[in-house]
Amino acid sequence: MKASWRSRRFFRTHVRDCDAGVVENHKGEAPYGKPVDAEDVRRAGKGKKIKIVGFAHGETSTGVITGIDAYRKVADELGALLIVDTVASLAAVPVDVDKQRIDILLQRIAKGHQRAAGNVADYS
């Protein structure tokens, strides 16, 4: 999964602001149009002190949706927080923060509704 510059900068900035110390990024990759396999993340994190497992739930350019449940299991096994970026998927694909035990959910509702940034969704 290729994180955009903006996403990587966002995570680094917020981790730094929380005084979390040194951040080492382990990037997973998958063929175009396929999600990164949670097993690859498990193998990459095994034996390392991993604090955060984060991924984009929906990827805008390909339309790929990455399943949350497998990543929750991996985060649990690694003792890490699960951060899910739902900017492209919230309100377009079901997400249950409580049931899926998402620790931190990143969102911007306008994108899933295909509205201009800053607009509010109308549920009437």
MOPAC internal coordinates of N, CA, C and O (Angstrom, degrees):
PM7 1SCF
backbone

  N    0.0000 0     0.00 0     0.00 0    0    0    0
  C    1.4384 1     0.00 0     0.00 0    1    0    0
  C    1.5196 1   107.26 1     0.00 0    2    1    0
  O    1.2310 1   120.44 1   -54.39 1    3    2    1
  N    1.2785 1   116.77 1   125.61 1    3    2    1
  C    1.4507 1   120.42 1  -179.22 1    5    3    2
  C    1.5227 1   109.28 1   -97.74 1    6    5    3
  O    1.2310 1   121.19 1   -65.66 1    7    6    5
  N    1.3204 1   115.33 1   114.34 1    7    6    5
  C    1.4650 1   119.92 1   178.49 1    9    7    6
  C    1.5136 1   108.58 1   -78.51 1   10    9    7
  O    1.2310 1   121.30 1   -36.81 1   11   10    9
  N    1.3109 1   115.12 1   143.19 1   11   10    9
  C    1.4535 1   117.96 1   176.63 1   13   11   10
  C    1.5196 1   109.19 1   -72.97 1   14   13   11
  O    1.2310 1   120.57 1   -19.89 1   15   14   13
  N    1.3218 1   116.51 1   160.11 1   15   14   13
  C    1.4594 1   121.11 1   178.27 1   17   15   14
  C    1.5130 1   109.79 1   -55.86 1   18   17   15
  O    1.2310 1   120.93 1   138.06 1   19   18   17
  N    1.3228 1   115.82 1   -41.94 1   19   18   17
  C    1.4579 1   120.91 1  -177.77 1   21   19   18
  C    1.5316 1   110.43 1   -62.28 1   22   21   19
  O    1.2310 1   119.55 1   137.07 1   23   22   21
  N    1.3334 1   118.46 1   -42.93 1   23   22   21
  C    1.4659 1   121.76 1  -179.54 1   25   23   22
  C    1.5181 1   111.00 1   -64.90 1   26   25   23
  O    1.2310 1   120.43 1   133.92 1   27   26   25
  N    1.3256 1   116.79 1   -46.08 1   27   26   25
  C    1.4692 1   119.45 1   179.76 1   29   27   26
  C    1.5122 1   110.15 1   -62.06 1   30   29   27
  O    1.2310 1   120.37 1   137.05 1   31   30   29
  N    1.3276 1   116.90 1   -42.95 1   31   30   29
  C    1.4601 1   121.09 1   179.40 1   33   31   30
  C    1.5264 1   110.13 1   -62.69 1   34   33   31
  O    1.2310 1   120.13 1   139.11 1   35   34   33
  N    1.3310 1   117.36 1   -40.89 1   35   34   33
  C    1.4534 1   122.19 1   179.25 1   37   35   34
  C    1.5260 1   110.30 1   -58.48 1   38   37   35
  O    1.2310 1   120.33 1   128.93 1   39   38   37
  N    1.3411 1   116.98 1   -51.07 1   39   38   37
  C    1.4555 1   120.42 1  -178.55 1   41   39   38
  C    1.5245 1   111.44 1   -63.02 1   42   41   39
  O    1.2310 1   120.11 1   132.74 1   43   42   41
  N    1.3271 1   117.39 1   -47.26 1   43   42   41
  C    1.4695 1   119.92 1  -179.87 1   45   43   42
  C    1.5135 1   111.30 1   -59.02 1   46   45   43
  O    1.2310 1   120.31 1   135.59 1   47   46   45
  N    1.3298 1   117.00 1   -44.41 1   47   46   45
  C    1.4613 1   121.54 1  -178.41 1   49   47   46
  C    1.5221 1   111.02 1   -62.75 1   50   49   47
  O    1.2310 1   120.08 1   133.22 1   51   50   49
  N    1.3150 1   117.45 1   -46.78 1   51   50   49
  C    1.4569 1   120.01 1  -177.50 1   53   51   50
  C    1.5206 1   112.52 1   -71.71 1   54   53   51
  O    1.2310 1   119.58 1   144.28 1   55   54   53
  N    1.3138 1   118.41 1   -35.72 1   55   54   53
  C    1.4555 1   120.36 1   176.28 1   57   55   54
  C    1.5240 1   109.29 1   -65.75 1   58   57   55
  O    1.2310 1   120.59 1   137.58 1   59   58   57
  N    1.3267 1   116.47 1   -42.42 1   59   58   57
  C    1.4644 1   120.25 1   177.33 1   61   59   58
  C    1.5221 1   110.89 1   -61.45 1   62   61   59
  O    1.2310 1   120.49 1   135.44 1   63   62   61
  N    1.3277 1   116.66 1   -44.56 1   63   62   61
  C    1.4606 1   120.35 1  -179.47 1   65   63   62
  C    1.5216 1   112.19 1   -64.12 1   66   65   63
  O    1.2310 1   120.28 1   154.56 1   67   66   65
  N    1.3279 1   117.07 1   -25.44 1   67   66   65
  C    1.4678 1   120.77 1   178.05 1   69   67   66
  C    1.5198 1   111.36 1   -88.41 1   70   69   67
  O    1.2310 1   120.35 1  -175.38 1   71   70   69
  N    1.3227 1   116.95 1     4.62 1   71   70   69
  C    1.4627 1   122.94 1   179.06 1   73   71   70
  C    1.5244 1   111.44 1    58.39 1   74   73   71
  O    1.2310 1   120.75 1  -136.63 1   75   74   73
  N    1.3263 1   116.18 1    43.37 1   75   74   73
  C    1.4569 1   120.98 1  -177.83 1   77   75   74
  C    1.5257 1   112.57 1   -85.14 1   78   77   75
  O    1.2310 1   119.39 1   177.16 1   79   78   77
  N    1.3082 1   118.77 1    -2.84 1   79   78   77
  C    1.4507 1   120.70 1   177.24 1   81   79   78
  C    1.5164 1   112.39 1    88.11 1   82   81   79
  O    1.2310 1   121.32 1    26.54 1   83   82   81
  N    1.3176 1   115.09 1  -153.46 1   83   82   81
  C    1.4587 1   121.43 1  -175.28 1   85   83   82
  C    1.5226 1   110.40 1   -71.56 1   86   85   83
  O    1.2310 1   120.81 1   -44.67 1   87   86   85
  N    1.3175 1   116.06 1   135.33 1   87   86   85
  C    1.4601 1   121.31 1   178.42 1   89   87   86
  C    1.5161 1   108.43 1  -112.02 1   90   89   87
  O    1.2310 1   121.02 1   -56.44 1   91   90   89
  N    1.3173 1   115.65 1   123.56 1   91   90   89
  C    1.4596 1   120.69 1   175.06 1   93   91   90
  C    1.5182 1   106.71 1  -113.36 1   94   93   91
  O    1.2310 1   120.36 1   -54.77 1   95   94   93
  N    1.3003 1   116.92 1   125.23 1   95   94   93
  C    1.4521 1   122.23 1  -176.78 1   97   95   94
  C    1.5210 1   109.85 1   -95.47 1   98   97   95
  O    1.2310 1   120.44 1   -53.70 1   99   98   97
  N    1.3248 1   116.76 1   126.30 1   99   98   97
  C    1.4601 1   122.51 1   174.14 1  101   99   98
  C    1.5147 1   106.68 1  -109.19 1  102  101   99
  O    1.2310 1   120.58 1   -71.47 1  103  102  101
  N    1.3087 1   116.50 1   108.53 1  103  102  101
  C    1.4673 1   121.64 1  -174.69 1  105  103  102
  C    1.5228 1   110.27 1   -92.62 1  106  105  103
  O    1.2310 1   121.05 1   -50.69 1  107  106  105
  N    1.3268 1   115.60 1   129.31 1  107  106  105
  C    1.4558 1   120.76 1   173.74 1  109  107  106
  C    1.5123 1   109.17 1   -97.37 1  110  109  107
  O    1.2310 1   120.29 1   -30.08 1  111  110  109
  N    1.3155 1   117.05 1   149.92 1  111  110  109
  C    1.4593 1   120.65 1   179.14 1  113  111  110
  C    1.5221 1   109.89 1  -130.46 1  114  113  111
  O    1.2310 1   121.53 1   -27.20 1  115  114  113
  N    1.3091 1   114.67 1   152.80 1  115  114  113
  C    1.4596 1   121.54 1   178.36 1  117  115  114
  C    1.5182 1   108.23 1  -145.81 1  118  117  115
  O    1.2310 1   120.21 1   -20.08 1  119  118  117
  N    1.3354 1   117.21 1   159.92 1  119  118  117
  C    1.4614 1   119.72 1   175.83 1  121  119  118
  C    1.5273 1   110.84 1   -59.31 1  122  121  119
  O    1.2310 1   120.86 1   -29.99 1  123  122  121
  N    1.3150 1   115.96 1   150.01 1  123  122  121
  C    1.4595 1   121.30 1   179.35 1  125  123  122
  C    1.5231 1   110.23 1   -52.47 1  126  125  123
  O    1.2310 1   120.55 1   -49.27 1  127  126  125
  N    1.3210 1   116.56 1   130.73 1  127  126  125
  C    1.4521 1   121.58 1   178.51 1  129  127  126
  C    1.5225 1   114.66 1    87.39 1  130  129  127
  O    1.2310 1   120.00 1  -176.10 1  131  130  129
  N    1.3367 1   117.60 1     3.90 1  131  130  129
  C    1.4654 1   122.25 1   179.56 1  133  131  130
  C    1.5271 1   108.64 1  -125.26 1  134  133  131
  O    1.2310 1   120.04 1   -34.13 1  135  134  133
  N    1.3485 1   117.53 1   145.87 1  135  134  133
  C    1.4666 1   119.33 1   176.77 1  137  135  134
  C    1.5250 1   111.46 1   -78.22 1  138  137  135
  O    1.2310 1   120.80 1   -20.46 1  139  138  137
  N    1.3159 1   116.08 1   159.54 1  139  138  137
  C    1.4619 1   121.10 1   173.24 1  141  139  138
  C    1.5240 1   107.30 1   -68.70 1  142  141  139
  O    1.2310 1   120.57 1   -46.95 1  143  142  141
  N    1.3131 1   116.52 1   133.05 1  143  142  141
  C    1.4608 1   122.38 1  -179.09 1  145  143  142
  C    1.5282 1   109.69 1   -73.99 1  146  145  143
  O    1.2310 1   120.23 1   -50.06 1  147  146  145
  N    1.3140 1   117.16 1   129.94 1  147  146  145
  C    1.4641 1   121.79 1   179.37 1  149  147  146
  C    1.5283 1   111.32 1   -59.28 1  150  149  147
  O    1.2310 1   119.96 1   150.32 1  151  150  149
  N    1.3286 1   117.68 1   -29.68 1  151  150  149
  C    1.4766 1   120.73 1   177.28 1  153  151  150
  C    1.5248 1   111.03 1   -63.24 1  154  153  151
  O    1.2310 1   120.13 1   144.19 1  155  154  153
  N    1.3266 1   117.35 1   -35.81 1  155  154  153
  C    1.4683 1   120.48 1   176.77 1  157  155  154
  C    1.5221 1   110.09 1   -63.85 1  158  157  155
  O    1.2310 1   120.65 1   141.68 1  159  158  157
  N    1.3256 1   116.36 1   -38.32 1  159  158  157
  C    1.4716 1   121.05 1   178.73 1  161  159  158
  C    1.5225 1   109.41 1   -67.07 1  162  161  159
  O    1.2310 1   120.36 1   137.33 1  163  162  161
  N    1.3348 1   116.92 1   -42.67 1  163  162  161
  C    1.4659 1   121.12 1   178.20 1  165  163  162
  C    1.5261 1   110.63 1   -58.73 1  166  165  163
  O    1.2310 1   120.62 1   132.51 1  167  166  165
  N    1.3352 1   116.43 1   -47.49 1  167  166  165
  C    1.4741 1   120.12 1  -179.75 1  169  167  166
  C    1.5288 1   111.50 1   -63.43 1  170  169  167
  O    1.2310 1   120.32 1   138.85 1  171  170  169
  N    1.3187 1   116.99 1   -41.15 1  171  170  169
  C    1.4727 1   120.85 1  -179.31 1  173  171  170
  C    1.5246 1   111.69 1   -66.14 1  174  173  171
  O    1.2310 1   120.27 1   147.76 1  175  174  173
  N    1.3279 1   117.09 1   -32.24 1  175  174  173
  C    1.4624 1   120.31 1  -177.25 1  177  175  174
  C    1.5073 1   115.29 1   -90.54 1  178  177  175
  O    1.2310 1   120.40 1   166.32 1  179  178  177
  N    1.3199 1   116.85 1   -13.68 1  179  178  177
  C    1.4619 1   120.89 1  -176.72 1  181  179  178
  C    1.5298 1   111.13 1   -58.69 1  182  181  179
  O    1.2310 1   121.21 1   -51.51 1  183  182  181
  N    1.3227 1   115.28 1   128.49 1  183  182  181
  C    1.4621 1   120.77 1   178.06 1  185  183  182
  C    1.5152 1   114.15 1    80.97 1  186  185  183
  O    1.2310 1   119.87 1  -178.74 1  187  186  185
  N    1.3121 1   117.85 1     1.26 1  187  186  185
  C    1.4673 1   121.52 1   179.36 1  189  187  186
  C    1.5226 1   109.09 1  -112.78 1  190  189  187
  O    1.2310 1   120.78 1   -22.80 1  191  190  189
  N    1.3028 1   116.11 1   157.20 1  191  190  189
  C    1.4618 1   120.76 1   177.04 1  193  191  190
  C    1.5315 1   107.64 1   -87.35 1  194  193  191
  O    1.2310 1   120.83 1   -82.68 1  195  194  193
  N    1.3155 1   116.01 1    97.32 1  195  194  193
  C    1.4631 1   122.70 1  -177.95 1  197  195  194
  C    1.5292 1   108.52 1  -102.30 1  198  197  195
  O    1.2310 1   120.60 1   -52.84 1  199  198  197
  N    1.3219 1   116.46 1   127.16 1  199  198  197
  C    1.4658 1   120.69 1  -179.05 1  201  199  198
  C    1.5211 1   112.42 1  -100.26 1  202  201  199
  O    1.2310 1   120.55 1   150.97 1  203  202  201
  N    1.3260 1   116.55 1   -29.03 1  203  202  201
  C    1.4566 1   120.84 1  -175.49 1  205  203  202
  C    1.5246 1   110.04 1  -137.60 1  206  205  203
  O    1.2310 1   120.94 1   -46.35 1  207  206  205
  N    1.3269 1   115.81 1   133.65 1  207  206  205
  C    1.4594 1   122.18 1   166.57 1  209  207  206
  C    1.5276 1   104.52 1  -114.25 1  210  209  207
  O    1.2310 1   120.69 1   -61.98 1  211  210  209
  N    1.3228 1   116.30 1   118.02 1  211  210  209
  C    1.4523 1   120.42 1  -178.17 1  213  211  210
  C    1.5174 1   111.10 1  -133.48 1  214  213  211
  O    1.2310 1   121.20 1   -33.30 1  215  214  213
  N    1.3185 1   115.30 1   146.70 1  215  214  213
  C    1.4614 1   119.48 1   179.47 1  217  215  214
  C    1.5261 1   109.89 1  -158.14 1  218  217  215
  O    1.2310 1   121.30 1   -18.25 1  219  218  217
  N    1.3256 1   115.11 1   161.75 1  219  218  217
  C    1.4622 1   121.62 1   174.84 1  221  219  218
  C    1.5258 1   108.03 1   -86.45 1  222  221  219
  O    1.2310 1   120.53 1   -58.93 1  223  222  221
  N    1.3164 1   116.60 1   121.07 1  223  222  221
  C    1.4567 1   121.97 1   179.94 1  225  223  222
  C    1.5276 1   111.06 1   -66.08 1  226  225  223
  O    1.2310 1   120.83 1   135.76 1  227  226  225
  N    1.3200 1   116.02 1   -44.24 1  227  226  225
  C    1.4563 1   121.38 1   177.22 1  229  227  226
  C    1.5144 1   109.64 1  -122.94 1  230  229  227
  O    1.2310 1   120.41 1   -44.08 1  231  230  229
  N    1.3195 1   116.81 1   135.92 1  231  230  229
  C    1.4607 1   121.07 1  -179.47 1  233  231  230
  C    1.5192 1   107.69 1  -109.25 1  234  233  231
  O    1.2310 1   120.67 1   -60.79 1  235  234  233
  N    1.3141 1   116.33 1   119.21 1  235  234  233
  C    1.4578 1   122.28 1  -169.74 1  237  235  234
  C    1.5254 1   114.20 1   -60.64 1  238  237  235
  O    1.2310 1   119.21 1   131.07 1  239  238  237
  N    1.3140 1   119.11 1   -48.93 1  239  238  237
  C    1.4662 1   120.42 1  -171.14 1  241  239  238
  C    1.5222 1   113.67 1   -70.69 1  242  241  239
  O    1.2310 1   120.02 1   151.14 1  243  242  241
  N    1.3463 1   117.56 1   -28.86 1  243  242  241
  C    1.4622 1   120.50 1  -178.01 1  245  243  242
  C    1.5253 1   113.24 1  -106.12 1  246  245  243
  O    1.2310 1   120.54 1   161.07 1  247  246  245
  N    1.3301 1   116.57 1   -18.93 1  247  246  245
  C    1.4554 1   120.35 1  -176.08 1  249  247  246
  C    1.5168 1   113.50 1    78.65 1  250  249  247
  O    1.2310 1   120.01 1  -170.38 1  251  250  249
  N    1.3225 1   117.59 1     9.62 1  251  250  249
  C    1.4606 1   121.75 1  -178.87 1  253  251  250
  C    1.5328 1   109.75 1   -70.03 1  254  253  251
  O    1.2310 1   120.81 1   -47.27 1  255  254  253
  N    1.3150 1   116.05 1   132.73 1  255  254  253
  C    1.4644 1   122.82 1   173.47 1  257  255  254
  C    1.5244 1   107.25 1  -110.17 1  258  257  255
  O    1.2310 1   120.72 1   -54.45 1  259  258  257
  N    1.3174 1   116.22 1   125.55 1  259  258  257
  C    1.4616 1   122.21 1   179.29 1  261  259  258
  C    1.5196 1   108.67 1   -96.77 1  262  261  259
  O    1.2310 1   120.43 1   -52.08 1  263  262  261
  N    1.3211 1   116.79 1   127.92 1  263  262  261
  C    1.4645 1   121.33 1   179.52 1  265  263  262
  C    1.5251 1   111.58 1   -64.67 1  266  265  263
  O    1.2310 1   120.87 1   -41.21 1  267  266  265
  N    1.3119 1   115.94 1   138.79 1  267  266  265
  C    1.4644 1   121.34 1  -176.43 1  269  267  266
  C    1.5283 1   112.04 1   -84.04 1  270  269  267
  O    1.2310 1   119.58 1   141.93 1  271  270  269
  N    1.3094 1   118.41 1   -38.07 1  271  270  269
  C    1.4644 1   121.69 1  -170.46 1  273  271  270
  C    1.5342 1   113.64 1   -59.31 1  274  273  271
  O    1.2310 1   119.95 1   137.33 1  275  274  273
  N    1.3131 1   117.70 1   -42.67 1  275  274  273
  C    1.4691 1   120.03 1   179.55 1  277  275  274
  C    1.5256 1   110.96 1   -64.01 1  278  277  275
  O    1.2310 1   120.29 1   143.07 1  279  278  277
  N    1.3197 1   117.05 1   -36.93 1  279  278  277
  C    1.4650 1   120.65 1   178.12 1  281  279  278
  C    1.5305 1   111.39 1   -70.48 1  282  281  279
  O    1.2310 1   120.36 1   148.06 1  283  282  281
  N    1.3382 1   116.91 1   -31.94 1  283  282  281
  C    1.4729 1   119.97 1   176.03 1  285  283  282
  C    1.5142 1   109.46 1   -62.11 1  286  285  283
  O    1.2310 1   120.48 1   136.44 1  287  286  285
  N    1.3267 1   116.69 1   -43.56 1  287  286  285
  C    1.4710 1   120.93 1   179.08 1  289  287  286
  C    1.5195 1   111.07 1   -61.92 1  290  289  287
  O    1.2310 1   120.75 1   136.32 1  291  290  289
  N    1.3195 1   116.17 1   -43.68 1  291  290  289
  C    1.4701 1   120.22 1   179.50 1  293  291  290
  C    1.5286 1   110.35 1   -63.01 1  294  293  291
  O    1.2310 1   120.33 1   133.81 1  295  294  293
  N    1.3286 1   116.98 1   -46.19 1  295  294  293
  C    1.4649 1   120.57 1   179.45 1  297  295  294
  C    1.5281 1   110.16 1   -59.52 1  298  297  295
  O    1.2310 1   120.15 1   138.53 1  299  298  297
  N    1.3297 1   117.32 1   -41.47 1  299  298  297
  C    1.4639 1   120.99 1   177.83 1  301  299  298
  C    1.5280 1   111.23 1   -61.56 1  302  301  299
  O    1.2310 1   120.47 1   134.07 1  303  302  301
  N    1.3184 1   116.70 1   -45.93 1  303  302  301
  C    1.4654 1   120.86 1  -179.50 1  305  303  302
  C    1.5269 1   112.11 1   -63.28 1  306  305  303
  O    1.2310 1   120.79 1   145.72 1  307  306  305
  N    1.3294 1   116.10 1   -34.28 1  307  306  305
  C    1.4662 1   120.39 1  -179.10 1  309  307  306
  C    1.5303 1   112.53 1   -88.54 1  310  309  307
  O    1.2310 1   120.30 1   173.98 1  311  310  309
  N    1.3327 1   117.02 1    -6.02 1  311  310  309
  C    1.4650 1   120.76 1  -178.30 1  313  311  310
  C    1.5204 1   112.37 1    70.51 1  314  313  311
  O    1.2310 1   120.64 1  -145.59 1  315  314  313
  N    1.3268 1   116.37 1    34.41 1  315  314  313
  C    1.4628 1   121.91 1  -173.78 1  317  315  314
  C    1.5272 1   111.57 1  -113.50 1  318  317  315
  O    1.2310 1   121.55 1   -20.61 1  319  318  317
  N    1.3295 1   114.64 1   159.39 1  319  318  317
  C    1.4552 1   120.89 1   170.80 1  321  319  318
  C    1.5246 1   108.55 1   -75.33 1  322  321  319
  O    1.2310 1   120.61 1   -29.30 1  323  322  321
  N    1.3242 1   116.44 1   150.70 1  323  322  321
  C    1.4617 1   120.94 1   175.87 1  325  323  322
  C    1.5237 1   108.77 1  -108.14 1  326  325  323
  O    1.2310 1   120.91 1   -61.57 1  327  326  325
  N    1.3318 1   115.86 1   118.43 1  327  326  325
  C    1.4610 1   122.21 1   176.93 1  329  327  326
  C    1.5223 1   107.67 1  -112.25 1  330  329  327
  O    1.2310 1   121.02 1   -55.23 1  331  330  329
  N    1.3299 1   115.65 1   124.77 1  331  330  329
  C    1.4655 1   120.59 1  -177.82 1  333  331  330
  C    1.5267 1   108.82 1  -119.38 1  334  333  331
  O    1.2310 1   121.04 1   -59.06 1  335  334  333
  N    1.3217 1   115.62 1   120.94 1  335  334  333
  C    1.4584 1   122.73 1   177.01 1  337  335  334
  C    1.5225 1   107.50 1   -87.35 1  338  337  335
  O    1.2310 1   120.67 1   -71.59 1  339  338  337
  N    1.3382 1   116.33 1   108.41 1  339  338  337
  C    1.4593 1   121.11 1  -178.32 1  341  339  338
  C    1.5290 1   111.59 1  -109.81 1  342  341  339
  O    1.2310 1   120.50 1  -155.54 1  343  342  341
  N    1.3133 1   116.65 1    24.46 1  343  342  341
  C    1.4630 1   120.30 1  -177.60 1  345  343  342
  C    1.5242 1   111.28 1   -55.39 1  346  345  343
  O    1.2310 1   119.86 1   138.99 1  347  346  345
  N    1.3173 1   117.87 1   -41.01 1  347  346  345
  C    1.4648 1   120.82 1  -177.51 1  349  347  346
  C    1.5234 1   113.45 1   -92.19 1  350  349  347
  O    1.2310 1   119.84 1   172.92 1  351  350  349
  N    1.3425 1   117.90 1    -7.08 1  351  350  349
  C    1.4568 1   118.42 1  -172.04 1  353  351  350
  C    1.5271 1   115.58 1  -122.15 1  354  353  351
  O    1.2310 1   119.20 1   155.70 1  355  354  353
  N    1.3252 1   119.13 1   -24.30 1  355  354  353
  C    1.4614 1   120.22 1  -176.53 1  357  355  354
  C    1.5223 1   110.19 1   -60.31 1  358  357  355
  O    1.2310 1   120.90 1   -46.34 1  359  358  357
  N    1.2953 1   115.88 1   133.66 1  359  358  357
  C    1.4651 1   125.45 1  -177.95 1  361  359  358
  C    1.5188 1   111.79 1    79.56 1  362  361  359
  O    1.2310 1   119.48 1   169.32 1  363  362  361
  N    1.3184 1   118.59 1   -10.68 1  363  362  361
  C    1.4596 1   121.49 1   175.98 1  365  363  362
  C    1.5274 1   110.62 1  -105.34 1  366  365  363
  O    1.2310 1   120.51 1   153.06 1  367  366  365
  N    1.3369 1   116.63 1   -26.94 1  367  366  365
  C    1.4583 1   123.59 1  -179.85 1  369  367  366
  C    1.5324 1   106.76 1  -132.79 1  370  369  367
  O    1.2310 1   119.69 1   -43.83 1  371  370  369
  N    1.3381 1   118.19 1   136.17 1  371  370  369
  C    1.4685 1   119.04 1  -179.57 1  373  371  370
  C    1.5297 1   112.99 1   -59.90 1  374  373  371
  O    1.2310 1   121.17 1   -46.52 1  375  374  373
  N    1.3264 1   115.37 1   133.48 1  375  374  373
  C    1.4648 1   123.40 1   174.95 1  377  375  374
  C    1.5219 1   106.15 1  -137.04 1  378  377  375
  O    1.2310 1   120.36 1   -51.69 1  379  378  377
  N    1.3370 1   116.92 1   128.31 1  379  378  377
  C    1.4618 1   121.40 1   178.13 1  381  379  378
  C    1.5200 1   108.02 1  -118.86 1  382  381  379
  O    1.2310 1   120.98 1   -80.97 1  383  382  381
  N    1.3246 1   115.73 1    99.03 1  383  382  381
  C    1.4699 1   122.29 1  -174.89 1  385  383  382
  C    1.5254 1   111.20 1   -57.03 1  386  385  383
  O    1.2310 1   119.95 1   136.67 1  387  386  385
  N    1.3189 1   117.71 1   -43.33 1  387  386  385
  C    1.4655 1   120.51 1  -178.08 1  389  387  386
  C    1.5257 1   111.86 1   -72.42 1  390  389  387
  O    1.2310 1   120.29 1   128.98 1  391  390  389
  N    1.3161 1   117.05 1   -51.02 1  391  390  389
  C    1.4642 1   120.85 1  -177.38 1  393  391  390
  C    1.5312 1   111.22 1   -63.46 1  394  393  391
  O    1.2310 1   120.33 1   139.78 1  395  394  393
  N    1.3219 1   116.98 1   -40.22 1  395  394  393
  C    1.4646 1   120.72 1  -178.08 1  397  395  394
  C    1.5271 1   112.40 1   -88.33 1  398  397  395
  O    1.2310 1   120.96 1  -179.77 1  399  398  397
  N    1.3406 1   115.78 1     0.23 1  399  398  397
  C    1.4652 1   123.03 1   175.12 1  401  399  398
  C    1.5339 1   112.28 1    52.23 1  402  401  399
  O    1.2310 1   121.32 1  -129.72 1  403  402  401
  N    1.3125 1   115.09 1    50.28 1  403  402  401
  C    1.4641 1   121.46 1   177.08 1  405  403  402
  C    1.5256 1   107.90 1   -79.87 1  406  405  403
  O    1.2310 1   120.41 1   -55.47 1  407  406  405
  N    1.3282 1   116.82 1   124.53 1  407  406  405
  C    1.4649 1   120.64 1  -178.09 1  409  407  406
  C    1.5213 1   111.75 1   -76.01 1  410  409  407
  O    1.2310 1   120.73 1   135.18 1  411  410  409
  N    1.3229 1   116.20 1   -44.82 1  411  410  409
  C    1.4646 1   121.18 1   179.36 1  413  411  410
  C    1.5184 1   107.83 1  -136.12 1  414  413  411
  O    1.2310 1   120.97 1   -51.70 1  415  414  413
  N    1.3327 1   115.75 1   128.30 1  415  414  413
  C    1.4571 1   121.75 1   179.88 1  417  415  414
  C    1.5247 1   108.26 1  -115.48 1  418  417  415
  O    1.2310 1   120.47 1   -57.78 1  419  418  417
  N    1.3155 1   116.70 1   122.22 1  419  418  417
  C    1.4549 1   121.54 1   176.13 1  421  419  418
  C    1.5135 1   107.20 1   -97.01 1  422  421  419
  O    1.2310 1   120.30 1   -46.61 1  423  422  421
  N    1.3432 1   117.03 1   133.39 1  423  422  421
  C    1.4593 1   118.73 1  -177.65 1  425  423  422
  C    1.5162 1   111.77 1  -153.09 1  426  425  423
  O    1.2310 1   122.18 1   -19.87 1  427  426  425
  N    1.3011 1   113.44 1   160.13 1  427  426  425
  C    1.4618 1   124.48 1   171.39 1  429  427  426
  C    1.5162 1   104.14 1  -151.34 1  430  429  427
  O    1.2310 1   120.85 1   -80.29 1  431  430  429
  N    1.2887 1   115.98 1    99.71 1  431  430  429
  C    1.4637 1   122.55 1  -168.40 1  433  431  430
  C    1.5252 1   114.05 1   -57.27 1  434  433  431
  O    1.2310 1   119.51 1   151.38 1  435  434  433
  N    1.3125 1   118.54 1   -28.62 1  435  434  433
  C    1.4622 1   120.75 1  -174.75 1  437  435  434
  C    1.5248 1   112.92 1   -60.20 1  438  437  435
  O    1.2310 1   119.71 1   143.86 1  439  438  437
  N    1.3234 1   118.15 1   -36.14 1  439  438  437
  C    1.4558 1   120.43 1  -173.99 1  441  439  438
  C    1.5312 1   112.43 1   -67.83 1  442  441  439
  O    1.2310 1   120.00 1   134.87 1  443  442  441
  N    1.3253 1   117.60 1   -45.13 1  443  442  441
  C    1.4602 1   120.97 1   179.59 1  445  443  442
  C    1.5194 1   112.22 1   -63.63 1  446  445  443
  O    1.2310 1   120.28 1   155.39 1  447  446  445
  N    1.3213 1   117.06 1   -24.61 1  447  446  445
  C    1.4596 1   121.84 1   178.29 1  449  447  446
  C    1.5225 1   112.20 1   -93.91 1  450  449  447
  O    1.2310 1   120.38 1  -178.70 1  451  450  449
  N    1.3386 1   116.88 1     1.30 1  451  450  449
  C    1.4587 1   122.02 1  -178.66 1  453  451  450
  C    1.5294 1   111.27 1    57.62 1  454  453  451
  O    1.2310 1   120.96 1  -136.91 1  455  454  453
  N    1.3280 1   115.76 1    43.09 1  455  454  453
  C    1.4542 1   121.49 1   177.74 1  457  455  454
  C    1.5202 1   109.17 1  -112.54 1  458  457  455
  O    1.2310 1   121.05 1   -17.04 1  459  458  457
  N    1.2904 1   115.60 1   162.96 1  459  458  457
  C    1.4586 1   120.28 1   177.24 1  461  459  458
  C    1.5238 1   109.68 1   -66.44 1  462  461  459
  O    1.2310 1   120.72 1   -32.16 1  463  462  461
  N    1.3290 1   116.23 1   147.84 1  463  462  461
  C    1.4618 1   121.10 1   179.07 1  465  463  462
  C    1.5198 1   110.20 1   -55.41 1  466  465  463
  O    1.2310 1   121.06 1   -42.43 1  467  466  465
  N    1.3344 1   115.58 1   137.57 1  467  466  465
  C    1.4590 1   120.59 1   178.38 1  469  467  466
  C    1.5137 1   113.21 1    95.23 1  470  469  467
  O    1.2310 1   119.83 1   163.44 1  471  470  469
  N    1.3326 1   117.94 1   -16.56 1  471  470  469
  C    1.4583 1   120.09 1   178.08 1  473  471  470
  C    1.5155 1   110.22 1   -78.28 1  474  473  471
  O    1.2310 1   120.65 1   -29.73 1  475  474  473
  N    1.2966 1   116.36 1   150.27 1  475  474  473
  C    1.4595 1   122.03 1   179.96 1  477  475  474
  C    1.5214 1   108.51 1  -101.39 1  478  477  475
  O    1.2310 1   120.69 1   -38.66 1  479  478  477
  N    1.3172 1   116.28 1   141.34 1  479  478  477
  C    1.4704 1   120.78 1   179.24 1  481  479  478
  C    1.5169 1   110.09 1   -67.00 1  482  481  479
  O    1.2310 1   120.54 1   -35.85 1  483  482  481
  N    1.3204 1   116.58 1   144.15 1  483  482  481
  C    1.4637 1   122.33 1   178.41 1  485  483  482
  C    1.5253 1   107.64 1  -111.24 1  486  485  483
  O    1.2310 1   120.80 1   -68.99 1  487  486  485
  N    1.3250 1   116.08 1   111.01 1  487  486  485
  C    1.4616 1   120.57 1  -177.25 1  489  487  486
  C    1.5177 1   112.85 1   -96.72 1  490  489  487
  O    1.2310 1   119.56 1  -171.25 1  491  490  489
  N    1.3316 1   118.45 1     8.75 1  491  490  489
  C    1.4728 1   119.55 1  -177.42 1  493  491  490
  C    1.5113 1   112.36 1   -76.03 1  494  493  491
  O    1.2310 1   120.10 1   180.00 1  495  494  493

